[in-house]
Amino acid sequence: MRNVSLASITSVCCQLGLACIALFMAFGAPLVYGQSGSPGSFYDKNYAGAPNISGQGMQLPPQDPAPVVRPKEGAPPAQKAPAVASVAAANSSRPQPAQPRMRITLYVASNDKRHFEEVMRTAFKVAGKNPSVLLVEIYHIGDHRNVSDAIKNEAAARKIYLGAVHRPPQRLNIESSPAWVLRDSKGIHIVEGIMAIDKCIDREGEYREPERSMFEVPATPTAGVKSF
């Protein structure tokens, strides 16, 4: 009888234990995991992408403000870069250099040193007198030994090309030195045997017809006119 009673008691205890486990699983588990949108999940649906409207949930740590760099004592104040608009306005208010309207090519004989130097002085004077005139190039024909270093340096300083050729271009039909080839808005003008070439150019850098007397060659040869 004692053995039967112990077995009955053991069976009853096992049944009670299983019943307790079943009750815990039915009512205790939801309280442990908390309420959720779907069974078996810890967070609501789309938790990671949902905006934090209520202010609850994960918050990013506050960012430290940028450090303030203060000038050292005694250092000059930092200069601000000028605005692009102000720089453009300042540049536009400056007077713009006049654009040359006439370009000159000169052919000059260099066999006679006196004649060559006289023509070169005139050419440099004309190049620096009128901002509307640009003396581009000078070609000397004859003896290159009469071209001094001073003339070469002055031509280089004025950015004038100085070169030697055997003869003027045949298409220009040039016979007398100096020969000025003037290019303006109206075309090409060739003036030969005239030293005072500035009388053939107005202030605006345009060609003007010189007086006929300027073309007359004097009976006695001078340094002013030579033949190639």
N, CA, C and O of each residue as an XYZ file, in Angstrom:
912
protein
N       0.841     -1.191      0.000
C       0.000      0.000      0.000
C       0.874      1.238      0.000
O       0.539      2.220     -0.662
N       1.988      1.221      0.725
C       2.867      2.401      0.772
C       3.461      2.702     -0.582
O       3.564      3.865     -0.971
N       3.857      1.662     -1.312
C       4.444      1.910     -2.620
C       3.439      2.520     -3.568
O       3.796      3.427     -4.319
N       2.262      2.091     -3.569
C       1.224      2.653     -4.448
C       0.968      4.094     -4.105
O       0.771      4.927     -4.989
N       0.970      4.389     -2.838
C       0.709      5.785     -2.433
C       1.809      6.708     -2.901
O       1.517      7.817     -3.349
N       3.078      6.293     -2.815
C       4.197      7.132     -3.270
C       4.130      7.349     -4.761
O       4.399      8.448     -5.247
N       3.775      6.315     -5.486
C       3.680      6.482     -6.942
C       2.556      7.413     -7.317
O       2.669      8.200     -8.256
N       1.497      7.320     -6.596
C       0.377      8.227     -6.902
C       0.747      9.668     -6.620
O       0.414     10.589     -7.366
N       1.471      9.826     -5.478
C       1.876     11.204     -5.121
C       2.828     11.766     -6.180
O       2.712     12.931     -6.563
N       3.771     10.937     -6.654
C       4.734     11.389     -7.670
C       4.035     11.758     -8.956
O       4.390     12.747     -9.597
N       3.053     10.983     -9.337
C       2.311     11.264    -10.576
C       1.551     12.572    -10.481
O       1.496     13.355    -11.429
N       0.969     12.787     -9.313
C       0.215     14.046     -9.125
C       1.136     15.239     -9.180
O       0.799     16.263     -9.775
N       2.331     15.111     -8.547
C       3.288     16.240     -8.559
C       3.745     16.554     -9.978
O       3.875     17.721    -10.349
N       3.988     15.517    -10.766
C       4.410     15.763    -12.151
C       3.341     16.468    -12.946
O       3.625     17.359    -13.746
N       2.114     16.062    -12.719
C       1.019     16.702    -13.451
C       0.881     18.176    -13.054
O       0.629     19.043    -13.891
N       1.057     18.439    -11.720
C       0.982     19.822    -11.261
C       2.114     20.672    -11.854
O       1.910     21.835    -12.201
N       3.321     20.068    -11.968
C       4.447     20.813    -12.546
C       4.213     21.158    -13.997
O       4.492     22.273    -14.437
N       3.695     20.188    -14.742
C       3.415     20.466    -16.148
C       2.350     21.540    -16.299
O       2.422     22.370    -17.205
N       1.365     21.525    -15.415
C       0.316     22.552    -15.469
C       0.879     23.930    -15.187
O       0.477     24.905    -15.822
N       1.811     24.025    -14.238
C       2.431     25.333    -13.928
C       3.229     25.866    -15.106
O       3.204     27.058    -15.412
N       3.943     24.943    -15.765
C       4.737     25.371    -16.930
C       3.833     25.876    -18.037
O       4.131     26.870    -18.697
N       2.720     25.175    -18.231
C       1.778     25.609    -19.279
C       1.180     26.965    -18.974
O       1.023     27.798    -19.867
N       0.837     27.195    -17.673
C       0.295     28.505    -17.288
C       1.318     29.606    -17.491
O       0.968     30.704    -17.923
N       2.584     29.327    -17.185
C       3.625     30.350    -17.369
C       3.806     30.717    -18.839
O       3.944     31.890    -19.186
N       3.804     29.709    -19.686
C       3.973     29.974    -21.107
C       2.794     30.754    -21.673
O       2.957     31.542    -22.605
N       1.604     30.536    -21.111
C       0.415     31.207    -21.641
C       0.322     32.649    -21.205
O      -0.118     33.492    -21.986
N       0.724     32.969    -19.972
C       0.503     34.319    -19.433
C       1.792     35.052    -19.075
O       1.817     36.282    -19.099
N       2.832     34.351    -18.754
C       4.055     35.038    -18.288
C       4.961     35.489    -19.401
O       5.611     36.526    -19.273
N       5.030     34.742    -20.502
C       5.961     35.089    -21.584
C       5.669     36.425    -22.221
O       6.606     37.192    -22.443
N       4.381     36.764    -22.542
C       4.139     38.108    -23.124
C       4.586     39.242    -22.243
O       5.013     40.286    -22.736
N       4.491     39.047    -20.904
C       4.921     40.114    -20.012
C       6.417     40.296    -20.032
O       6.909     41.409    -19.846
N       7.171     39.194    -20.259
C       8.630     39.292    -20.276
C       9.106     39.985    -21.528
O       9.943     40.883    -21.444
N       8.601     39.600    -22.697
C       9.070     40.153    -23.966
C       8.454     41.497    -24.284
O       8.976     42.212    -25.139
N       7.366     41.871    -23.633
C       6.731     43.148    -23.885
C       5.838     43.083    -25.081
O       5.874     42.108    -25.832
N       5.028     44.108    -25.280
C       4.122     44.164    -26.402
C       4.900     44.495    -27.663
O       5.801     45.332    -27.632
N       4.560     43.841    -28.782
C       5.261     44.069    -30.040
C       4.274     43.996    -31.167
O       3.169     43.479    -31.004
N       4.674     44.525    -32.342
C       3.801     44.536    -33.500
C       3.570     43.162    -34.056
O       2.508     42.902    -34.622
N       4.530     42.265    -33.916
C       4.385     40.912    -34.430
C       4.953     39.943    -33.421
O       5.931     40.267    -32.747
N       4.362     38.744    -33.294
C       4.858     37.775    -32.305
C       6.297     37.405    -32.581
O       6.695     37.170    -33.721
N       7.081     37.359    -31.488
C       8.461     36.921    -31.599
C       9.434     38.003    -31.964
O      10.611     37.685    -32.131
N       9.049     39.278    -32.106
C       9.977     40.361    -32.441
C      10.159     41.270    -31.261
O       9.240     41.477    -30.467
N      11.384     41.829    -31.145
C      11.695     42.696    -30.008
C      11.302     44.144    -30.269
O      10.987     44.859    -29.318
N      11.307     44.627    -31.567
C      11.044     46.019    -31.898
C       9.846     46.117    -32.824
O       9.466     45.138    -33.467
N       9.262     47.279    -32.888
C       8.139     47.497    -33.781
C       8.588     47.355    -35.219
O       9.781     47.426    -35.511
N       7.643     47.157    -36.116
C       7.919     47.061    -37.539
C       8.443     48.392    -38.066
O       7.911     49.448    -37.723
N       9.493     48.347    -38.906
C      10.126     49.557    -39.472
C      10.660     50.474    -38.373
O      10.615     51.698    -38.500
N      11.161     49.879    -37.306
C      11.655     50.693    -36.193
C      12.863     51.537    -36.619
O      12.978     52.710    -36.264
N      13.755     50.912    -37.386
C      14.996     51.618    -37.747
C      14.736     52.805    -38.641
O      15.435     53.812    -38.531
N      13.743     52.726    -39.538
C      13.494     53.823    -40.467
C      12.441     54.800    -40.016
O      12.245     55.826    -40.667
N      11.760     54.524    -38.932
C      10.681     55.408    -38.484
C      11.246     56.617    -37.780
O      12.174     56.460    -36.988
N      10.739     57.828    -38.021
C      11.229     59.018    -37.322
C      10.839     58.998    -35.859
O       9.788     58.480    -35.483
N      11.696     59.566    -35.052
C      11.455     59.608    -33.611
C      10.617     60.834    -33.306
O      11.144     61.893    -32.962
N       9.298     60.680    -33.435
C       8.403     61.824    -33.240
C       8.184     62.108    -31.772
O       8.174     63.268    -31.359
N       8.005     61.045    -30.959
C       7.671     61.227    -29.548
C       8.860     61.631    -28.710
O       8.702     62.015    -27.551
N      10.069     61.550    -29.286
C      11.240     61.893    -28.496
C      11.805     60.727    -27.740
O      12.822     60.864    -27.060
N      11.148     59.544    -27.844
C      11.650     58.376    -27.160
C      12.492     57.553    -28.113
O      12.478     57.771    -29.325
N      13.207     56.629    -27.564
C      14.040     55.760    -28.377
C      15.479     56.238    -28.385
O      15.891     57.014    -27.522
N      16.249     55.769    -29.370
C      17.676     56.088    -29.423
C      17.890     57.520    -29.872
O      17.228     57.984    -30.800
N      18.774     58.201    -29.246
C      19.129     59.571    -29.578
C      20.605     59.636    -29.917
O      21.431     59.015    -29.248
N      20.949     60.411    -30.990
C      22.352     60.593    -31.332
C      23.026     61.453    -30.290
O      22.408     62.382    -29.772
N      24.257     61.178    -29.972
C      24.949     62.009    -28.974
C      25.148     63.413    -29.506
O      25.430     63.587    -30.692
N      25.009     64.409    -28.664
C      25.173     65.804    -29.129
C      26.582     66.034    -29.619
O      27.545     65.581    -29.001
N      26.709     66.759    -30.766
C      28.021     67.038    -31.342
C      28.670     68.198    -30.609
O      28.018     69.163    -30.209
N      29.987     68.065    -30.447
C      30.722     69.155    -29.810
C      30.800     70.340    -30.751
O      31.050     70.151    -31.941
N      30.596     71.556    -30.263
C      30.716     72.733    -31.139
C      32.129     72.876    -31.671
O      33.091     72.477    -31.016
N      32.256     73.464    -32.900
C      33.574     73.663    -33.507
C      34.418     74.566    -32.633
O      33.919     75.558    -32.102
N      35.685     74.239    -32.478
C      36.531     75.077    -31.614
C      36.713     76.469    -32.202
O      36.867     76.637    -33.411
N      36.693     77.431    -31.347
C      36.862     78.827    -31.750
C      38.342     79.161    -31.699
O      38.972     79.062    -30.646
N      38.904     79.565    -32.857
C      40.318     79.930    -32.935
C      40.435     81.421    -32.698
O      39.937     82.228    -33.484
N      41.071     81.766    -31.650
C      41.229     83.179    -31.303
C      42.638     83.633    -31.645
O      43.597     82.902    -31.397
N      42.782     84.836    -32.213
C      44.135     85.320    -32.547
C      44.966     85.529    -31.309
O      44.476     85.886    -30.238
N      46.249     85.291    -31.504
C      47.162     85.509    -30.397
C      47.248     86.994    -30.063
O      46.998     87.863    -30.897
N      47.605     87.241    -28.836
C      47.712     88.630    -28.388
C      48.813     89.346    -29.147
O      49.938     88.853    -29.231
N      48.493     90.506    -29.698
C      49.461     91.270    -30.460
C      49.505     90.954    -31.929
O      50.176     91.663    -32.679
N      48.801     89.890    -32.391
C      48.800     89.526    -33.811
C      47.851     90.433    -34.575
O      46.815     90.823    -34.038
N      48.182     90.784    -35.832
C      47.283     91.653    -36.617
C      45.989     90.923    -36.915
O      45.993     89.700    -37.050
N      44.886     91.638    -37.021
C      43.592     91.003    -37.325
C      43.616     90.372    -38.705
O      44.259     90.871    -39.628
N      42.902     89.264    -38.822
C      42.839     88.558    -40.102
C      42.094     89.395    -41.121
O      41.078     90.018    -40.813
N      42.620     89.401    -42.357
C      41.999     90.161    -43.431
C      41.015     89.277    -44.184
O      41.339     88.148    -44.552
N      39.844     89.783    -44.405
C      38.843     89.054    -45.152
C      39.102     89.189    -46.649
O      39.485     90.254    -47.133
N      38.893     88.113    -47.358
C      39.062     88.149    -48.817
C      37.953     88.977    -49.439
O      36.792     88.823    -49.061
N      38.277     89.851    -50.382
C      37.222     90.670    -50.999
C      36.257     89.817    -51.791
O      36.643     88.793    -52.356
N      35.039     90.222    -51.831
C      34.026     89.501    -52.590
C      34.333     89.577    -54.076
O      34.944     90.536    -54.550
N      33.903     88.555    -54.803
C      34.167     88.502    -56.241
C      33.504     89.666    -56.950
O      34.073     90.240    -57.879
N      32.309     90.014    -56.518
C      31.590     91.102    -57.173
C      32.312     92.427    -56.992
O      32.371     93.239    -57.916
N      32.873     92.650    -55.776
C      33.569     93.909    -55.543
C      34.847     94.002    -56.353
O      35.212     95.080    -56.820
N      35.541     92.855    -56.525
C      36.763     92.856    -57.337
C      36.433     93.153    -58.791
O      37.132     93.927    -59.445
N      35.361     92.535    -59.299
C      34.973     92.781    -60.685
C      34.570     94.234    -60.885
O      34.876     94.831    -61.917
N      33.876     94.810    -59.888
C      33.473     96.213    -60.008
C      34.685     97.133    -60.002
O      34.728     98.124    -60.731
N      35.684     96.792    -59.158
C      36.890     97.625    -59.120
C      37.647     97.561    -60.433
O      38.161     98.572    -60.911
N      37.716     96.353    -61.024
C      38.419     96.216    -62.309
C      37.697     96.946    -63.424
O      38.332     97.520    -64.309
N      36.356     96.926    -63.387
C      35.607     97.591    -64.445
C      35.711     99.105    -64.349
O      35.580     99.804    -65.353
N      35.952     99.626    -63.111
C      36.049    101.071    -62.950
C      37.399    101.624    -63.387
O      37.535    102.827    -63.609
N      38.407    100.746    -63.512
C      39.727    101.202    -63.926
C      39.722    101.547    -65.409
O      39.047    100.883    -66.195
N      40.456    102.560    -65.794
C      40.504    102.902    -67.230
C      41.210    101.817    -68.023
O      42.323    101.419    -67.679
N      40.576    101.339    -69.074
C      41.136    100.296    -69.909
C      42.098    100.903    -70.935
O      41.813    101.955    -71.506
N      43.251    100.233    -71.173
C      44.198    100.769    -72.166
C      43.602    100.766    -73.559
O      42.821     99.886    -73.923
N      43.992    101.774    -74.331
C      43.477    101.893    -75.693
C      44.010    100.758    -76.557
O      45.190    100.416    -76.489
N      43.146    100.188    -77.356
C      43.547     99.115    -78.256
C      44.126     99.713    -79.543
O      43.518    100.604    -80.137
N      45.303     99.227    -79.980
C      45.897     99.785    -81.208
C      45.014     99.499    -82.415
O      44.506     98.390    -82.580
N      44.840    100.511    -83.253
C      44.010    100.381    -84.456
C      44.862    100.294    -85.717
O      44.365     99.923    -86.781
N      46.153    100.637    -85.599
C      47.062    100.549    -86.745
C      48.287     99.729    -86.362
O      48.854     99.894    -85.282
N      48.682     98.844    -87.272
C      49.888     98.049    -87.104
C      50.881     98.408    -88.217
O      50.502     98.558    -89.378
N      52.137     98.542    -87.846
C      53.160     99.017    -88.777
C      54.257     97.975    -88.933
O      54.736     97.401    -87.955
N      54.643     97.743    -90.179
C      55.840     96.965    -90.514
C      56.791     97.895    -91.261
O      56.383     98.587    -92.194
N      58.054     97.911    -90.853
C      59.037     98.829    -91.426
C      60.136     98.055    -92.133
O      60.662     97.074    -91.607
N      60.482     98.520    -93.355
C      61.640     98.013    -94.095
C      62.625     99.172    -94.225
O      62.268    100.246    -94.709
N      63.862     98.948    -93.792
C      64.839    100.031    -93.780
C      66.197     99.500    -94.250
O      66.598     98.384    -93.918
N      66.902    100.347    -95.045
C      68.241     99.988    -95.512
C      69.257    100.237    -94.401
O      69.213    101.269    -93.731
N      70.166     99.291    -94.211
C      71.154     99.426    -93.144
C      72.582     99.550    -93.673
O      73.529     99.468    -92.891
N      72.762     99.746    -94.988
C      74.105     99.968    -95.512
C      74.687    101.276    -95.015
O      75.867    101.356    -94.671
N      73.845    102.304    -94.982
C      74.258    103.610    -94.473
C      73.894    103.666    -92.988
O      72.714    103.673    -92.640
N      74.884    103.704    -92.128
C      74.638    103.661    -90.688
C      73.860    104.882    -90.217
O      72.976    104.770    -89.367
N      74.187    106.042    -90.766
C      73.499    107.265    -90.358
C      72.023    107.196    -90.732
O      71.157    107.537    -89.926
N      71.746    106.763    -91.929
C      70.360    106.638    -92.369
C      69.604    105.626    -91.500
O      68.474    105.874    -91.080
N      70.239    104.500    -91.244
C      69.581    103.456    -90.460
C      69.243    103.945    -89.054
O      68.130    103.731    -88.573
N      70.196    104.597    -88.395
C      69.960    105.064    -87.031
C      68.898    106.163    -86.992
O      68.115    106.235    -86.045
N      68.867    107.019    -88.015
C      67.857    108.068    -88.073
C      66.453    107.471    -88.219
O      65.511    107.910    -87.559
N      66.327    106.481    -89.079
C      65.020    105.833    -89.256
C      64.589    105.111    -87.982
O      63.412    105.133    -87.622
N      65.528    104.479    -87.308
C      65.187    103.750    -86.087
C      64.741    104.698    -84.980
O      63.816    104.374    -84.235
N      65.366    105.842    -84.858
C      64.934    106.826    -83.858
C      63.504    107.284    -84.144
O      62.689    107.420    -83.231
N      63.216    107.517    -85.417
C      61.868    107.930    -85.795
C      60.855    106.818    -85.505
O      59.759    107.083    -85.010
N      61.222    105.601    -85.808
C      60.315    104.479    -85.592
C      59.989    104.299    -84.108
O      58.827    104.106    -83.750
N      60.983    104.360    -83.262
C      60.751    104.204    -81.823
C      59.924    105.364    -81.273
O      59.110    105.177    -80.368
N      60.132    106.562    -81.821
C      59.367    107.723    -81.378
C      57.895    107.565    -81.738
O      57.016    107.848    -80.923
N      57.629    107.113    -82.964
C      56.240    106.904    -83.391
C      55.583    105.810    -82.570
O      54.405    105.918    -82.227
N      56.337    104.743    -82.244
C      55.781    103.618    -81.486
C      55.362    104.027    -80.086
O      54.397    103.482    -79.551
N      56.067    104.976    -79.480
C      55.733    105.393    -78.120
C      54.855    106.620    -78.040
O      54.434    107.002    -76.948
N      54.564    107.257    -79.181
C      53.809    108.506    -79.167
C      52.308    108.290    -79.183
O      51.587    108.941    -78.428
N      51.825    107.396    -80.020
C      50.395    107.210    -80.226
C      49.981    105.821    -79.726
O      50.432    104.823    -80.287
N      49.127    105.722    -78.677
C      48.717    104.396    -78.186
C      47.859    103.626    -79.175
O      47.659    102.422    -79.016
N      47.347    104.309    -80.199
C      46.534    103.627    -81.210
C      47.387    102.985    -82.299
O      46.855    102.349    -83.209
N      48.715    103.149    -82.211
C      49.638    102.629    -83.226
C      50.536    101.581    -82.584
O      51.064    101.785    -81.491
N      50.700    100.465    -83.272
C      51.554     99.390    -82.782
C      52.581     99.055    -83.853
O      52.235     98.578    -84.934
N      53.865     99.312    -83.538
C      54.956     98.943    -84.429
C      55.290     97.470    -84.162
O      55.851     97.126    -83.122
N      54.938     96.623    -85.108
C      55.024     95.178    -84.894
C      56.412     94.644    -85.211
O      56.975     93.886    -84.421
N      56.979     95.030    -86.368
C      58.221     94.412    -86.820
C      59.030     95.375    -87.682
O      58.487     96.235    -88.376
N      60.348     95.199    -87.611
C      61.276     95.995    -88.409
C      62.242     95.036    -89.094
O      62.834     94.162    -88.460
N      62.388     95.224    -90.425
C      63.318     94.403    -91.208
C      64.391     95.320    -91.788
O      64.081     96.257    -92.524
N      65.652     95.050    -91.457
C      66.751     95.843    -92.010
C      67.408     95.054    -93.141
O      67.518     93.828    -93.099
N      67.841     95.810    -94.159
C      68.382     95.213    -95.382
C      69.722     95.881    -95.687
O      69.785     97.098    -95.859
N      70.782     95.096    -95.754
C      72.093     95.663    -96.073
C      73.175     95.097    -95.185
O      73.522     93.920    -95.291
N      73.720     95.944    -94.293
C      74.859     95.579    -93.465
C      74.399     95.422    -92.015
O      74.056     96.405    -91.358
N      74.395     94.204    -91.529
C      73.913     93.953    -90.157
C      74.877     94.491    -89.106
O      74.505     94.622    -87.939
N      76.111     94.806    -89.500
C      77.074     95.336    -88.536
C      76.705     96.735    -88.066
O      77.189     97.184    -87.027
N      75.855     97.429    -88.813
C      75.417     98.756    -88.395
C      74.256     98.707    -87.396
O      73.783     99.748    -86.940
N      73.804     97.509    -87.063
C      72.735     97.366    -86.066
C      73.394     97.228    -84.696
O      73.913     96.164    -84.357
N      73.373     98.276    -83.930
C      74.056     98.294    -82.642
C      73.263     97.516    -81.589
O      72.081     97.219    -81.764
N      73.948     97.198    -80.501
C      73.284     96.511    -79.387
C      72.232     97.409    -78.739
O      71.214     96.921    -78.247
N      72.475     98.712    -78.737
C      71.489     99.626    -78.148
C      70.168     99.567    -78.914
O      69.099     99.576    -78.305
N      70.235     99.508    -80.239
C      69.020     99.410    -81.051
C      68.333     98.060    -80.816
O      67.107     97.997    -80.715
N      69.107     97.000    -80.729
C      68.531     95.678    -80.458
C      67.827     95.645    -79.106
O      66.728     95.102    -78.988
N      68.452     96.219    -78.097
C      67.867     96.201    -76.759
C      66.590     97.038    -76.695
O      65.620     96.648    -76.045
N      66.595     98.186    -77.369
C      65.395     99.021    -77.341
C      64.239     98.349    -78.077
O      63.090     98.430    -77.644
N      64.545     97.689    -79.184
C      63.497     96.963    -79.898
C      62.935     95.831    -79.037
O      61.726     95.603    -79.017
N      63.814     95.127    -78.329
C      63.354     94.047    -77.457
C      62.519     94.582    -76.299
O      61.526     93.962    -75.916
N      62.910     95.730    -75.734
C      62.145     96.311    -74.628
C      60.760     96.750    -75.069
O      59.817     96.703    -74.279
N      60.624     97.173    -76.305
C      59.329     97.592    -76.843
C      58.559     96.423    -77.478
O      57.477     96.614    -78.033
N      59.131     95.211    -77.390
C      58.510     94.004    -77.947
C      58.279     94.130    -79.450
O      57.237     93.733    -79.971
N      59.285     94.696    -80.137
C      59.258     94.842    -81.595
C      60.215     93.818    -82.196
O      61.380     93.739    -81.807
N      59.719     93.048    -83.131
C      60.587     92.071    -83.783
C      61.565     92.788    -84.703
O      61.160     93.625    -85.510
N      62.853     92.463    -84.584
C      63.903     93.074    -85.398
C      64.648     91.953    -86.118
O      65.287     91.110    -85.489
N      64.553     91.959    -87.448
C      65.184     90.893    -88.218
C      65.813     91.413    -89.492
O      65.581     92.552    -89.894
N      66.614     90.567    -90.125
C      67.322     90.923    -91.364
C      66.763     90.112    -92.524
O      66.497     88.917    -92.395
N      66.590     90.786    -93.665
C      66.157     90.124    -94.901
C      67.036     90.617    -96.043
O      67.703     91.646    -95.928
N      67.032     89.876    -97.146
C      67.857     90.253    -98.303
C      67.196     91.347    -99.133
O      67.890     92.171    -99.727
N      65.872     91.367    -99.182
C      65.149     92.367    -99.983
C      63.701     92.437    -99.496
O      63.216     91.501    -98.861
N      63.012     93.539    -99.788
C      61.597     93.610    -99.419
C      60.777     92.624   -100.256
O      61.227     92.208   -101.324
N      59.601     92.250    -99.798
C      58.755     91.344   -100.599
C      58.435     91.951   -101.960
O      58.074     93.124   -102.052
N      58.568     91.152   -103.014
C      58.333     91.666   -104.372
C      56.888     92.112   -104.566
O      56.631     93.037   -105.336
N      55.959     91.482   -103.895
C      54.556     91.836   -104.091
C      54.230     93.247   -103.599
O      53.213     93.822   -103.989
N      55.094     93.807   -102.740
C      54.864     95.158   -102.229
C      55.449     96.228   -103.149
O      55.090     97.399   -103.028
N      56.338     95.851   -104.063
C      56.947     96.798   -105.013
C      57.614     97.972   -104.298
O      57.429     99.129   -104.675
N      58.385     97.660   -103.267
C      59.070     98.705   -102.493
C      60.433     98.976   -103.115
O      61.165     98.048   -103.458
N      60.771    100.278   -103.261
C      62.052    100.662   -103.850
C      62.873    101.571   -102.956
O      64.101    101.563   -103.040
N      62.225    102.359   -102.097
C      62.932    103.367   -101.300
C      62.857    103.047    -99.817
O      61.895    102.448    -99.336
N      63.897    103.461    -99.105
C      63.969    103.312    -97.651
C      63.877    104.697    -97.007
O      64.511    105.634    -97.492
N      63.123    104.847    -95.952
C      62.330    103.821    -95.261
C      61.005    103.536    -95.975
O      60.434    104.411    -96.625
N      60.531    102.302    -95.839
C      59.245    101.909    -96.405
C      58.349    101.464    -95.260
O      58.654    100.502    -94.556
N      57.237    102.174    -95.082
C      56.296    101.906    -93.984
C      55.070    101.190    -94.551
O      54.425    101.683    -95.476
N      54.766    100.054    -94.000
C      53.561     99.317    -94.383
C      52.556     99.497    -93.249
O      52.708     98.929    -92.167
N      51.523    100.303    -93.520
C      50.536    100.655    -92.502
C      49.262     99.843    -92.722
O      48.731     99.793    -93.831
N      48.782     99.217    -91.668
C      47.541     98.437    -91.737
C      46.526     99.038    -90.766
O      46.744     99.047    -89.555
N      45.424     99.535    -91.306
C      44.364    100.080    -90.465
C      43.043     99.421    -90.835
O      43.032     98.413    -91.542
N      41.928     99.977    -90.365
C      40.625     99.376    -90.620
C      40.224     99.448    -92.093
O      39.336     98.716    -92.529
N      40.878    100.333    -92.866
C      40.525    100.489    -94.275
C      41.365     99.626    -95.207
O      41.001     99.437    -96.368
N      42.478     99.102    -94.717
C      43.317     98.265    -95.569
C      44.793     98.485    -95.323
O      45.197     98.853    -94.220
N      45.610     98.257    -96.364
C      47.067     98.367    -96.285
C      47.519     99.574    -97.099
O      47.103     99.770    -98.241
N      48.390    100.382    -96.475
C      48.918    101.587    -97.128
C      50.442    101.520    -97.050
O      51.000    101.286    -95.978
N      51.126    101.727    -98.201
C      52.584    101.683    -98.263
C      53.100    103.086    -98.537
O      52.755    103.710    -99.540
N      53.927    103.566    -97.628
C      54.507    104.907    -97.740
C      56.020    104.753    -97.795
O      56.628    104.239    -96.857
N      56.634    105.200    -98.898
C      58.073    105.052    -99.096
C      58.765    106.408    -99.054
O      58.197    107.431    -99.435
N      60.014    106.386    -98.578
C      60.876    107.555    -98.649
C      60.436    108.719    -97.795
O      60.852    109.846    -98.065
N      59.626    108.516    -96.790
C      59.175    109.595    -95.901
C      59.659    109.289    -94.490
O      59.400    108.213    -93.950
N      60.362    110.247    -93.904
C      60.855    110.052    -92.549
C      59.771    110.368    -91.518
O      59.589    109.627    -90.552
N      59.057    111.469    -91.730
C      58.037    111.894    -90.760
C      56.744    111.119    -90.993
O      55.760    111.677    -91.478
N      56.747    109.833    -90.648
C      55.591    108.989    -90.912
C      54.397    109.352    -90.028
O      53.259    109.022    -90.365
N      54.643    110.028    -88.901
C      53.538    110.394    -88.012
C      52.570    111.364    -88.686
O      51.427    111.495    -88.249
N      53.015    112.054    -89.757
C      52.119    112.965    -90.466
C      51.117    112.203    -91.331
O      50.165    112.786    -91.849
N      51.336    110.906    -91.482
C      50.411    110.076    -92.256
C      49.445    109.298    -91.365
O      48.691    108.457    -91.856
N      49.460    109.572    -90.052
C      48.619    108.838    -89.106
C      47.889    109.840    -88.228
O      48.511    110.742    -87.666
N      46.572    109.691    -88.105
C      45.833    110.590    -87.220
C      45.821    110.033    -85.794
O      46.389    108.974    -85.529
N      45.173    110.753    -84.889
C      45.189    110.372    -83.482
C      44.439    109.068    -83.219
O      44.737    108.362    -82.256
N      43.489    108.756    -84.056
C      42.702    107.535    -83.874
C      43.392    106.298    -84.453
O      42.851    105.195    -84.385
N      44.587    106.483    -85.022
C      45.295    105.346    -85.580
C      44.828    104.973    -86.973
O      44.885    103.804    -87.354
N      44.368    105.950    -87.734
C      43.928    105.719    -89.115
C      44.856    106.465    -90.070
O      45.426    107.504    -89.738
N      44.984    105.900    -91.256
C      45.850    106.507    -92.270
C      45.203    107.766    -92.840
O      43.997    107.812    -93.085
N      46.022    108.769    -93.042
C      45.562    109.985    -93.713
C      46.558    110.340    -94.812
O      47.765    110.159    -94.656
N      46.044    110.836    -95.901
C      46.880    111.134    -97.068
C      47.814    112.300    -96.756
O      47.354    113.371    -96.361
N      49.131    112.102    -96.930
C      50.070    113.198    -96.649
C      50.104    114.203    -97.794
O      49.554    113.972    -98.871
N      50.753    115.298    -97.531
C      50.907    116.317    -98.571
C      51.838    115.788    -99.668
O      52.762    115.018    -99.408
N      51.569    116.220   -100.882
C      52.350    115.737   -102.012
C      53.823    116.112   -101.909
O      54.682    115.381   -102.403
N      54.121    117.227   -101.282
C      55.503    117.688   -101.185
C      56.373    116.722   -100.380
O      57.598    116.724   -100.506
N      55.733    115.902    -99.558
C      56.511    114.971    -98.750
C      57.119    113.861    -99.598
O      58.087    113.231    -99.174
N      56.576    113.608   -100.784
C      57.077    112.541   -101.642
C      58.181    113.014   -102.587
O      58.806    112.190   -103.254
N      58.429    114.302   -102.657
C      59.437    114.815   -103.580
C      60.831    114.574   -103.023
O      61.148    114.976   -101.904
N      61.653    113.915   -103.819
C      63.023    113.628   -103.400
C      63.892    114.841   -103.712
O      63.904    115.312   -104.849
N      64.618    115.351   -102.724
C      65.452    116.521   -102.999
C      66.579    116.205   -103.980
O      66.990    115.053   -104.115
N      67.073    117.237   -104.662
C      68.122    117.038   -105.669
C      69.404    116.511   -105.033
O      70.103    115.680   -105.613
N      69.702    117.005   -103.835
C      70.910    116.540   -103.142
C      70.566    115.383   -102.216
O      69.730    115.545   -101.327
N      71.174    114.238   -102.394
C      70.848    113.093   -101.539
C      71.132    113.406   -100.076
O      72.135    114.045    -99.758
N      70.277    112.971    -99.213
C      70.430    113.138    -97.758
C      70.294    111.770    -97.093
O      70.086    110.750    -97.750
N      70.415    111.785    -95.795
C      70.284    110.541    -95.052
C      68.831    110.117    -94.945
O      68.546    109.005    -94.502
N      67.906    110.981    -95.343
C      66.484    110.671    -95.170
C      65.924    109.695    -96.157
O      64.929    109.041    -95.843
N      66.493    109.548    -97.333
C      65.936    108.675    -98.373
C      67.071    107.838    -98.958
O      68.124    108.364    -99.320
N      66.844    106.539    -99.043
C      67.811    105.637    -99.637
C      67.073    104.628   -100.518
O      65.860    104.446   -100.410
N      67.838    103.988   -101.383
C      67.261    102.949   -102.252
C      67.740    101.578   -101.773
O      68.842    101.442   -101.241
N      66.926    100.606   -101.961
C      67.285     99.233   -101.594
C      68.150     98.610   -102.709
O      68.560     97.454   -102.598
